[in-house]
Amino acid sequence: MLRYCALAMAALAIWLLPTDAMAQEFTPCSDADAFPALAGSLCATAEVPLQPGVSASPDETLSLFVRKFPAANARKRRGQVWLVAGGPGESGASLYPVLPTLRQAFAGYDLIFPDHRGTGYSSKLCPDQEAPGSAGGIALAGEEWGPCIGALHGNVARTHSFTITNAAYDLAALIRRYRSRGKVQLYGVSYGTQLVLRMMQVAPVRLDGMILDGLVPPETASEWDLSRRTAVVDAVGRQLLNADQTQQYRELLAQQQPGWLASVPGGDLRRLMGSMLTFPEVRDRIPQMIEALANNDSAPLISAISDVRALSAQLSVYPQSPPSLPLVMLISGSENNARPDLTADIVAAESGDSLFTSSLPGLLVGSPTPLYQRDAFYGTVPQRLPRTLVVHGTLDPNTPYEGALAHIRLLAPAGDVHFVTVDRGAHFLALVAPTCFAGTVSAFVSRAAVAANCAEIALPDEQAP
């Protein structure tokens, strides 16, 4: 009997304590030599239940892909940081372009990037049409949309398992499975902040710190939900213009078939200007573009469009990069749209006087995916939080600054929450304000003093990368 007790205790100790055996589940990634940025990365695939919140034995499982970049100096390794992408359709690959900044911010940490269920190399909503070897790769080619949507309706039970809550269970399971010695930090950006906060409700894990970049508004704050994204974008865009520039812009928009219109993709200047707000180096040139267009000079606008395309291309260079649009539609329509009865007429009416608009409200109209019902965790906040840092830009066109402040007021009673304002910062600060982000996060994880405000200092043109 004593022998069996000893064996049981030994087995329990092995289960509870992180070991190198878990780390050995990671093996060299097959694409590590294909891209310089992926050199030395290790990959793993974990099986999780289709319905992780159900106690019964799972009838179906999903595969989750995880990529790890080990700390540069193993002797000075401090722990691991889990980096949760936005979306909801984005994979961990959306964060690979900011690896240098993340390595500065989390010096000495293993960087671990999971692909949410439905994204990247994890199991997809439409396994056949979103397969890497399909016509469009993991993106959907035109002819693949019909079969994909048909498959979603053909197996509604499976489709409805791709919820935020189930993705939160997945994240908790991955952290527990691959946890290793040292501190464990958790980073989420944009939708990733919603996902990690959901995880801290449904399956909280022990963390040494949590960093939220571009905190989403409270889920029940309908004034900032996705159906009202044009109002959010318009409010940010107007802050760039003085009274004279605003009037000049209105006069531009009132012109009938101006010569410069041929330079505008889709012929919608308001939507184009709204999309430029994401990139500060382009955004800050909008007043000059307006003045040039008023003088029938489209050269600054054409240059800005080229820059946006180049910047966007840099963010999607990997086969794993394309977001899952079916997952975007499913989660956005089910959980982040306060107005399921939204119509094209309502969208048009609400954008009527806007100077900057977003395409997102229109995409919410008549979703072709079978939407699911929100669960009991929607609209609630975690009872406890680890030491938490929120970094947020004042000119964020995706997750509004005022919405982040409102969310902070709800989160503050749950733990030690620090809020840092990045003056004129846009969305995804690890990308658009790397100096502020790296300095602030590095100080936070080292438990040094963190300033309440930061202003990104742009490099002179001759020094810019």
N, C-alpha and C positions, 0 to 999 in steps of 0.2 A: 504493500500500500504506500509506504513512504517513497519507494522508488517511483511509482506512478505520479505521486504528488510532486516529486522533484522534477519529473519530466514535464508535467503540466505547467509548473512555474517557469521552467526554462522556455517552454514554447510561448507562454504569455509574455515573457521578457522580450523574446525575439519579435513578437508582434507589436509591442508597444514602443520599442526603441528603434529609431531610425538606424538602418544598417547600410553598408556599402552594397549589399546584395540588391537592394532596390535600385541603386544607381546603375547597376549592371544591366538593368532592363533596357537602358538606353544604349544604342549601337550607332556607329557612324552613319550619318544620313547619306542616302544614295545620291543626292544632289549637292553634297557638300563641296564637290570640286567643280560644279557647273557655274557657280557664282562666287566671286571673291568674298562677298559679305557672309556667305554661309560656311566658309572654311572652318573646320574644327567642330561644326555643330553635330549634336547627337540627337537621334530620333527614337521615339517609342510610340506604340499604339496600344491603347487600353480598351477593353470591352466593358461597356456599361449597360444596364437594363434600359430598354425602351421607355419604361415607366419607372423611374428610379424611386419614386415616392410610394410605390406599392410594395407591400411586404411579401406578397406571394412570389414564388419562383418565376423568374421572367421567361416568357415564351419567345421573346425576341430581344436581341441586343444590338447595340450600335458600337461602331469603332470610333475612338477619339484619337486624333493625331496630336502629338506633343513634340516640340523641338526645344532642345537645351543648348545654350552656349555656356560652357563651363567658365568659371572665373579664370582670368589670365594667369594669376599666380596662385597655385593650389595651396602653397604654404600660408598665404595671407587670406585665404578664403574666409568670408564672413557668414555665408549662408546662401539662401536662394530667394529670388524675387519672381513671383508669378505675374505675368504681364497679360492683361485681359483686353482684347481689342474691342473696338466699337462696332457700329453697324446699325441693326443687329446682324447684318449679313457678312461682316468682314471677318477674315481669318487672322491668325497670328501674323501672317505675312505682311499685313498692313502696317506693322510696327517695325519690320526689318529695316526700312529706310532710315530710321532714327537710332539704329544700334550704337553709333558713336556717342550720341547724347545719353542714351540709357546706360552705357558703360561708365560714363562720367558720373551720372547721378547715383548709380548703384555700384560704385567701385568695390571690387572684392566679392561680388555676388555672382552666383550662377544666374543666368537669365533664362527663364522658362516660358515658352509661348504655346499655350494650348489653342487648338482650333475648336470653337464652339461646335456643338452638334449642328449639322446643316451647313457648315462652312469649310473652306479649304480642303484638306485631305481627310477630314472626318466624314462620317456617314451623312449622306445628303437627303434632302426631302425628295428629290427626284433622282434616284441612284443611277438610272440609265442615262438620262439626258444631261446630268451634271457630272458625269464621270470624266476623269482626266483624258481618257481616250475618245470621248465622244466628239461630235462635229465641232462644237464650240469650246472644247476643253471643259473646265469646270464652270465656265460661263455658258449661258444658253444661246445656241444659234437660233435664228428665226424660226426654222422649221421644227425646233424642239419644244417650243412653248406649248403648242397644243397638246402633245402627248404628256408633257410634264403636268400641266393643269389637270388633264384627265386623270393622271395617276393620283394626284392629291385628292380628288373627289372620289376616286375608286377605292381608296383606303383611308377614310376619314379618321379612323382611330389612330393610325400611325401618324398622319399629318398633325393631329392635335396633340401628339406627344412632343412636338418641337416648340415647347413653351419656354418662357424665361425661367420659370420655377424649375423645370426639369434640367435646363442648362446650368442652373445654380447647383442642383444636386451633383451634376457631372463635375463641376469645378471643385466642389468640396471633396469628392471622391478622388480626383486626380491629385490634389494637394496632399491628402492623407496617404495615398499610395506611394507617391514619389518624394515624400518629405525626407530630407536628409539632415545631417548634423548642422547646427548653426541656426541663425535667425531666419525667420520666414517673413518676407514682406509681400504685400499684394498691391498691384497697380492696376487701375482701370481707367479707361478713357471713354468719354461720351456714353454711348449705350453700355459700355463696359462698367461704368459706375453704377448703373441701374442693376446690372447683373451681379456685381459683387455685393451690393447692398441686399439684394434678394437672397444671396447665399448666406449672408450673416443673419437672415431670418430663418431660413428653412433648414440649414445644415451648417451652423457656425463652426469654424475651425479655429484653432489657436494660432494667432498671428502676433508678430512683434510690431507690426505697423501696416498701415493701409494708406495709399496715395490715390487720390481721386482727381483726375485731370479733365476739366470740363464737366462739372457735376450737372446731371440732369435735374430739371425742376421736380418738385413733388409730383407723384403720379396722378394725384387728384386735382392738381392745379390746372383746370381746363383752359385758363387764359394763355398758357404756354404749351399746350399740347401740339402734336404735329399738324393738325388741321389748321392751326393758326401760325404756321411758320412764316408766311409772308409778312404778317404784322411784326414778328421778331426781326426778320431780315430788314424790313423797311425802317424800323427804329434804329438799328445799327447804322445803316447806310446814311440816314439823314444826319447823323452826328459828324459825318465827314464834310458836310457842306455848310457854308455860311448862307445868309439870306440871299445875297446876290447870285451865288452859285445854284441855290435851290430854284430860283426863278428862271435862271438860264436853262437849267435842266428841264423844267416844266415846258418851256418854250420849244426845246428840242423834241420832247415827246409829242408835242402838239403838231409838229410838222407833218405834212402829207407827202409820203413817198420821197423823203430826202435822198440825196445821192449817197450818203454814207450808209444807208440802210443795208445795202448789198454786202457790207463788211460784217454785219451782225449775224452770227449763226442763228438760224431759226427766225430771224427778223424781229426778235423781241429784245429791245435794248434794256428794259427793266429787269428781265430775267438774267441777261448776261451780266449786268452790273451787280445784281444780287449774288451771282455765283463767284464774282471776283472778291467778295468780302472775306472769303476763307483764306486768301493769300495776302498778308499784310504788304509785302513788297509791291504787289499789283494794286491792292486796295487803295493805298495812299496816293496813287496816281490818278484816281477817278476824277478829282476836280480838274486836273489838267486835260484829261480826255474830254470832259464836257466842254471846256473852253475851246479846245481844238475843233470839236465837232460843230460848235456854234459858228466856226469860221470855215466850215466845209473841209476840214483837215482830218482825215480818218487815220493818219499814220500812227499817232499814239495809241489809238484803240486797237489797230491791227497788231501793233507790237505787244500790247497787253494780252491779247488773245493768244498770240504765239507763246508768251511766257507762261500763261495758265496751262496750255496744253503740254508744254515741256515739264512744268512742275507736276502735273497730274501723271504724266508718263513715268516720272521717277518714282512714283508711289505704287506703281503696278507692274513691276518688271518681272515678277516671278510667275510661273504657271499656277502657283497656289493663290495668287493675288485676287483674281476677280471675285467680287462679292456675290453672294447667293441672293439674287433678286426675289425668288419665291419666298425665301425666309424673311427678307425685308418686308414683303407685302403681308405675310402671315402674322408676324409679331407686331408690326406697326399698326395694322388694321385691328388686331385683336386687343392689344393692351395700351397703345399710345395714341389712339384716336378717340377723342371724347365725343365725336359726332359721327356715328355710323351711318346716319341718314344724310351725310354731306352730298351735295350735288354740284355739278359743273357750274350751274347758275349761281349757287352760293359762293363758290370759289371766285368766279368772275366778278361778282358784286363786291366782295370783300377786298379784292385787289384793285378796285377801280381807281382810287386816288393814290395808290402806292407809287413811290418812285423806284423802289427796289422790290422785286418779287422772288418767290421760290416756286419751283415746280412741284414740291412735295405735296401740298394740299390737293392738287389735281390728281396725283397718283393714288391718293387714298379713295377717290371716288369709284364706287363699284368694283371693289377688289375681286379678282377672279378666284381667289383662294378661299377654301371653306374655313371661315374664322372660328376661333374657339372662345369659350367663355372664360373670363378672368376668374382666378381662384381667390381663396381667402387671404392670400398674402398681398394681393394688390392694394396699394394705397397705404400700407403700414410701413413702419420703420423698425430696424433692429432694436431690441431691448438693450443690447450691449455692443459697444464697438471697441476695437483695439485703439491704440494711439493713432490718430488719423490726421492726414494733411489733405486739404483741398486747395488746389491751385486753379485760378479762374481768371480769364481775361475780361476786361470791361467792354470790348468790342467783339464778343463771341456771337456770331450769327446763327449758331446751331443750338447751343444750350445757353439761354440768356442769363446774363449776369444777375439780374434781379431774381430770376428763378433759382439760381444757385444759393443766393442769400436766404431766400425763403426756405429752401431745403435744409440749409445749415441750422436754422432756428429749430427745426424738428429733430435734427440729429444731435445737437449739442448735449441734451440731457443723457445721451447714451454713452458718453465717454469723453476723452480728452481730444477735442477736435480743434485743429488749427486751420485758419483760413488765410490764404495769401492772394492778394489782388495783383494781377499783372496789368499795369496801365497800358491801354490800347492793345492788349493781347487779344488774338482771335481764338479760333478753336484748335484743339490738339496742340497744347503748348510745347510738348516735347519736340514738335516739328517747327512751329512758327515762332517760338520764343525759347530757343535751346539754352541760351546763357542763363536766363532767369530760372528755367526749369531745372537744369542740372545743378545750379548753385543752391537753390531752395531745397530740392529733394535730397541732395547730398548732406546738407546741414541737418535736415529732419531725421534721416536714418542714422546719423551719427550722434543724435540727441544734442546738437548744438542749437544756439539761438536762431530762430527763423524770423526774418523781417516780415511785417504785415503787408508790405508793398514792394513791388519790383517793377522796373522799367527796362525793357529789352533795348540794348544799345546796338544799333545796326552798324555793321562794318562799312567803311568806305568802299566804293565800288572796286578800287584796285585791290582790296584785301578780301573781298567776298569770294567764297569758294566757287 
